[in-house]
Amino acid sequence: MIYFSISAGESCTKVSCCFFSIEICVIHNNQHYSCMGRNLSCIPPSIPSSIQTLDFSFNVLKHLQKTVFPVLSFLRVLDLSR
């Protein structure tokens, strides 16, 4: 399991400006990426290409652009539920 956090002091791009609200996201077995309930307003851009499951449920996502997700050929589950 890998934990990471991103602080407000890091550079902010158009897609990554939500990082000030991210506390901790978790990657399980390099396959499952969970940012459930982190009060995110956008999707973080650095999602590993090997990810099979993305969980962004219970966040405040308003808009999703086509370019938000990189090529994720292994992605099987995307949870954006509230």
Contact map, one row per residue, 1 for C-alpha under 8 A:
1110000000000000000000000111110000000000000000000000000000000000000000000000000000
1111000000000000000000000111000000000000000000000000000000000000000000000000000000
1111100000000000000000011110000000000000000000000000000000000000000000000000000000
0111110000000000000000011100000000000000000000000000000000000000000000000000000000
0011111000000000000001111000000000000000000000000000000000000000000000000000000000
0001111101000000001101110000000000000000000000000000000000000000000000000000000000
0000111111000000001101000000000000000000000000000000000000000000000000000000000000
0000011111100000001100000000000000000000000000000000000000000000000000000000000000
0000001111100000000000000000000000000000000000000000000000000000000000000000000000
0000011111110000000000000000000000000000000000000000000000000000000000000000000000
0000000111111000000000000000000000000000000000000000000000000000000000000000000000
0000000001111111101000000000000000000000000000000000000000000000000000000000000000
0000000000111111100000000000000000000000000000000000000000000000000000000000000000
0000000000011111100000000000000000000000000000000000000000000000000000000000000000
0000000000011111110000000000000000000000011110000000000000000000000100000000000000
0000000000011111111000000000000000000000011110000000000000000000000000000000000000
0000000000011111111100000000000000000000010000000000000000000000000000000000000000
0000000000000011111111000000000000000001111100000000000000000000000000000000000000
0000011100010001111111000000000000000001000100000000000000000000000000000000000000
0000011100000000111111000000000000000000000000000000000000000000000000000000000000
0000000000000000011111100000000000000111000000000000000000000000000000000000000000
0000111000000000011111111000000000000111000000000000000000000000000000000000000000
0000110000000000000011111000000000000100000000000000000000000000000000000000000000
0011110000000000000001111100000000100100000000000000000000000000000000000000000000
0011100000000000000001111110000011110000000000000000000000000000000000000000000000
1111000000000000000000011111000111100000000000000000000000000000000000000000000000
1110000000000000000000001111111111000000000000000000000000000000000000000000000000
1100000000000000000000000111111110000000000000000000000000000000000000000000000000
1000000000000000000000000011111100000000000000000000000000000000000000000000000000
1000000000000000000000000011111110000000000000000110000000000000000000000000000000
0000000000000000000000000011111110000000000000000111100000000000000000000000000000
0000000000000000000000000111111111000000000000000011111000000000000000000000000000
0000000000000000000000001111011111100000000000000010111000000000000000000000000000
0000000000000000000000001110000111110000000000000000011100000000000000000000000000
0000000000000000000000011100000011111100000000000000001110000000000000000000000000
0000000000000000000000001000000001111100000000000000001111100000000000000000000000
0000000000000000000000000000000000111111000000000000000111100000000000000000000000
0000000000000000000011110000000000111111000000000000000001100000000000000000000000
0000000000000000000011000000000000001111100000000000000001110000000000000000000000
0000000000000000011011000000000000001111111000000000000000111000000000000000000000
0000000000000000010000000000000000000011111000000000000000111100000000000000000000
0000000000000011110000000000000000000001111100000000000000011111000000000000000000
0000000000000011010000000000000000000001111110000000000100001001000100000000000000
0000000000000011011000000000000000000000011111100000000000000000000000000000000000
0000000000000011000000000000000000000000001111100000000000000000000111000000000000
0000000000000000000000000000000000000000000111110000000000000000000000000000000000
0000000000000000000000000000000000000000000111111010000000000000000011000000000000
0000000000000000000000000000000000000000000001111110000000000000000000000000000000
0000000000000000000000000000000000000000000000111110000000000000000001111100000000
0000000000000000000000000000011000000000000000011111000000000000000000011110000000
0000000000000000000000000000011110000000000000111111110000000000000000010110000000
0000000000000000000000000000001100000000000000000111110000000000000000000111100000
0000000000000000000000000000001110000000000000000011111000000000000000000011110000
0000000000000000000000000000000111000000000000000011111100000000000000000010111000
0000000000000000000000000000000111110000000000000000111110000000000000000000111100
0000000000000000000000000000000001111000001000000000011111100000000000000000011110
0000000000000000000000000000000000111000000000000000001111100000000000000000001111
0000000000000000000000000000000000011110000000000000000111110000000000000000000111
0000000000000000000000000000000000011111100000000000000111111000000000000000000101
0000000000000000000000000000000000000011110000000000000001111100000000000000000000
0000000000000000000000000000000000000001111000000000000000111111000000000000000000
0000000000000000000000000000000000000000110000000000000000011111000000000000000000
0000000000000000000000000000000000000000010000000000000000001111100000000000000000
0000000000000000000000000000000000000000011000000000000000001111110100000000000000
0000000000000000000000000000000000000000000000000000000000000011111100000000000000
0000000000000000000000000000000000000000000000000000000000000001111110000000000000
0000000000000000000000000000000000000000000000000000000000000000111111000000000000
0000000000000010000000000000000000000000001010000000000000000001111111000000000000
0000000000000000000000000000000000000000000010100000000000000000011111110000000000
0000000000000000000000000000000000000000000010101000000000000000001111110000000000
0000000000000000000000000000000000000000000000001000000000000000000011111000000000
0000000000000000000000000000000000000000000000001110000000000000000011111110000000
0000000000000000000000000000000000000000000000001100000000000000000000111110000000
0000000000000000000000000000000000000000000000001111000000000000000000011111000000
0000000000000000000000000000000000000000000000000111110000000000000000011111110000
0000000000000000000000000000000000000000000000000001100000000000000000000111110000
0000000000000000000000000000000000000000000000000001111000000000000000000011111000
0000000000000000000000000000000000000000000000000000111100000000000000000011111100
0000000000000000000000000000000000000000000000000000011110000000000000000000111110
0000000000000000000000000000000000000000000000000000001111100000000000000000011111
0000000000000000000000000000000000000000000000000000000111000000000000000000001111
0000000000000000000000000000000000000000000000000000000011100000000000000000000111
